[in-house]
């Protein structure tokens, strides 16, 4: 029986780890692969971060110690898969050592290299700005969620780069039944840390709310934006998110055109489309690939473009239905769990065949 050690950054509550690691575990099990999962951070750490609190230093140190102990067992596995990096804020020496003793697969769904090369981590950014490039270069394979991340991996000198987008499990999603209604709900889903992306769009939504009967629905934490129109919030839960999405008529994904945001994998849009919702999104990064302008949604950059796109969808339920159907079709064709898992299984076989002892 094959054995894989997965080293995600977060427990299941963390979106990136849940989507890139945890949702595949039943498939690995069904395929007869023994999987061990050891996240770096804990649920208590995430709770503190989402509450805008600083996690206790001793708790964070315990996370480092736990990861160190798990790495001591790496030799007993056929494959080690790292999400982003082994030890945040520290040099890539552990990855270098692992690459010589065992080899590893590293996965990215965010532009975490910009945490270092754009100075987010302070002292670590000044001392090791190219850390993630080294992690990519030393990996046996880099998997990345979009072209922006793949390009960085190639620039870093990665040996093998494979695209694995962030996907949904279609069994969890139902499709929206669009009807002609006087009131329309515009929705957004995301973590408390990404709620800031709505700020620039709030004046547009408030202006529309003065002329049309719209409600802004947020599937989020308890934090509410400064918005004077009709506002509904639903606390996010993994079990309830798919059903909550069906309360929307239109899904939105505003983003600034900055380096970090270009590395995002458009998961919100994929979720909306899985539910048969039309979308409006900023033309940033992978959004330009997922949204086929005028086919399954609209790309909007300026306030005027956002107003025009949303107004058209708000006032035409048949267009919402048509866009939703096209978006759902795209997701079923390109962004499902099983499609990614087939790539992962092939990757596992390829890495096994490339080992020196099997040459």
N, C-alpha and C positions, 0 to 999 in steps of 0.2 A: 504493500500500500504506500502510495506517494504521501509525503508529508511536507506541508508548506507552513512557514512561519510568517504571518502577516503582522506588520508593525505600523498600524495606523497612528495618526497624530492624536485622535480623540476617541472616546467611547462612542456608542451608537448615537447618542444625542447630538454629536457634532455632524453637521450636514455633509461635509466633504468625506469624512470617514464612513458615514452610514451609506452613502451612495457609491463610493469607490471600493469599499471592502465588505461591510456587513450584509448588504442586500444580496451578495453573491454566495454567502455561506451555505444556504440550503442546496444550491446547485453543486457546489464542491462536494458536499456530503453525498448527494445523489450520484455523483460521478465516482465515488469510492476514494476520494482524496481526504486524508486526515489533515485538518486545519487547526492551527493554534493562533489565536488573536491576542495581541498584547498592546493596547493603546499606550501612548506616552502620557498624556494628560488624563485626568479623572473627571467624573461627572461633577464632583464638588468644584473643581477648577472651572469648568464651563459655567456652572451656576453663578459663580462669583463674577466671571467675565460678563455674562449676560445681564447681571445686576449692576454693572459698572463699578464693581468692587475689585480691589487688589487681592489676589490669592495670597495666603500666607507663604512666606519664604520657605519655611520648613516643609510645607506641603509640596512646593515646586521641587525642592531638593529631593524629596522622596520619589518624585516622578523620575528624576535622573537616575537615582539608585536602582529603581525597579527596572528601567530600560537596560542598565548595565548588566544586571543579573540575568535578564532574558537573553542578552547577546551571548552570554557564556554558554548558552545551550544551542547556538546556531548550527554547530557542527552536526547535530542529530537530525537536521532537516534536509530535504532534497532541494528546497528553494526558500530564499528569504526575500520577502517583498516589503519594501519600505515606502511609506507615504511621505513624500517630500524630503525628509532628512531624519537622521537618527537622533541627534541632540540639538534642539534649537539654540541659537546664539553661540554655539561652540564651533571650533574649526572642524573640518571634515576628516580629521585623522581616523576616526572609527570607521568611516566608509572606505577610506583607503585600505585600512587593514582588512576589513571584511572582503573587499574586492580581491585581495591576494590570497586569503585563506579559503574563501567560500564562493564569492561572487554574489550579486544581488540584482533584483529587479526594483526599480524606483518609479513611482507613479506621481503625476502632477495633474491637478485640476484648477490650479491657481498659479499666478505669476509670483510665487514666493521668492524668486531670485531678486525681485524688486524690494523686498524687505531689507536686503543687504546692500544692493548696489545703488539704491536711492536713499539710503541713510536712515531707514526707519528704526533700526536696532541700535542707534547710537554708537557706542564703542565697538560693538561687534561689526557694524557696518564699515567703520573706518579700518578695522584690522583685517577683516575677511570679506571684502565686497564681492569676491568671485566664488564664495563657498559653494553655492548651488551649481555653478558651472562645473566645479570639480566633482561634486556628487554625481552629476549627469555623465561626465566623461568616464568615470571609473565604473559605472554600472554595466552589467552585462546587457541590459536592455532598459530603455526609458519608455514608459507609456505616458501619453499626454492627451488631454481632453480636447485640444483644438490646435489649429495651425500655428497660432502665435507661440504657444508653448513648445510645439515641435520644432519651430525655427530656432528657438533659443537652445534647445537640446543639440541640434545639429551644429550650431555655432560654437557650442561648448566642446564639440568633438565626441559626442556620444557614439558608441559603436553601432547601436541599433535603436531606431526610434519608431514606435508604432502608435498609431492614433487609436485611442479608445475613448469615445465621448462619454459624457455623463448621461445616464439613461434612466428610464422608468420601467417598472414592472407593470405591464399592461393589465394584469389581472386585478390590480388595485384601483383602476380608474374606470368610471362610467362616463358616458358622453352626455353633454348638455342637450336638452330638448329646447331649442329656441322657439319662442313665441312672440307675437306682437304684444308689447306691453307699454304702458305709459311711462313707467319708471324703469330705469336701467341702472345696473350695478357695475361699477368699474372696480376691478380688484387688483390687489398686489399681495404677494406672499414672500416672506423672507425673514431672516433672523434680526434680532434687535440691532446688531452692528451694521446692517445694511439699510436700515430705515432712512438713513441720511440721504439716500439716493432719491427719495421722494420730494425732498425739500424744494428743489428747483422747479418741480412740476406743480406744486400746490397752488400757486397763483393761477395757472391755467385751469385747473380743476375748479377752483373757486369761481372763476369767471364763467365757466360752463354751467356751474350749478345755479347761477343767477338767471339763466335762460332756459335750462332744461332740467327735467326731473331726474337727477342722478344721485346715487349714493356711492361713497368711497368705502370699500370693504378692505380691511387689512387683516390678513392671517399672519399673526405676529405674536410678540409678547404682550405685555400690558402697557407698553409705552405708546402714547398717542401723539401724533404730530399737531402742530398749531394750525388747525384747519377749521374754517367757519361753516363749511357746508355740512350736509348730512354725512355722518361718519359711523361706521359699524366696525367693531374689532372682534376677532375670534382668536382666542389663544391657540397657538400652534401645538398640535400633537401629531405624532407619526400616524397614529391610528385614525385620526379625524381629518387629516389634511385633504385627502382626495374628495371626501364628501363636502368639505367646506368650499372647495374650489367650484363646485356646482352651483353655489349661490351667486357666482359672478356671471355677468353677461359678456364682459370684455376684460382681458388680462393685459396689464401694462408692465414694462420693464425699462424705466428711464435709467440712463447711465451717463456719466461724464466721459469724455474721450481722453482718458489718462492711461498711462502704462499699465497700472494694476488692473483696471477695468477691461483692458484689451485681452487680458488673460482669462476672463471669466468664460464659463462653458454654457451659458444661456439656459440653465436648468429651469428657471422660472417659465421661460417660453415653452420648453418641452412639456412641462407639467400642464400649462394652460391648454396646449394643443392636444395633449392626451385626453383632455376632457371635452374636446371639440369647441374650444373657445377661440374667437378671433383675438388678435393681439396687436398692440401698438408698442414699438420699442425704439430706443435710440440706435442709430446706425453705428454701433461700436463693436469691434471684435467679431465674435462668432454670431452675434445678433444678425449681422448682414447675411450670414449663411442660412440661418434657421428661418428668418422672415423673408418670404418671397413677396416683395412689395406688390400690393394689389392682387395677390393670389390667396394668401392665407393670413394676411395682416398688412399693417403699414409700418414703414420706417419713418420716424419723425425726429428732426433735429432742432428746429427753431420752435418758439412758442406758437407761431402761426401754423406751422406744420402739425403740431400736436392738436391744436384746436380743430383744424380741418379734418384730420384723421378721426379723432374721437367724435366729432359732431356727425360725421357721415355714418359711423357705426351705431351711434346712439339712436339716430333717426331712421335707420334701415335694418329691421330685424332679419330680412331675407339675406342681406349682405353678411350679417353676423353669422348666420347659419352656413352660408356658402364658404366663407373664410374658415369657419370652424371645421367643416368637413375636410377641406384641403389640408389644414394643419394636422388633423388627426391622421390622415393618410400618410403624411410625411413622417410623423413620429413612428407609426407602425412599420414603415419601410426602413428607417435608419436609426432609431433611438430606443431600442428595446433591450431588456435584460439578457434575453437568450442570445441575441446577436453578439453582444459584448462577450458573453461567456464562451461562445464558440471561439472567439479570437484569443481569449485567455487560455483555453485548452490547447489550442495550436501553439501558442507561445510556450507553454510548459513543455510540450513535446520537442519544440525546436531547441530550447535551452538545454534540455536533457541530451539531445543528439550532438550538441556542440561542445559538450564537456570533453576535455582532453582524454580522459580515460575511455570514452566511448568513440573516439575518433578512429 
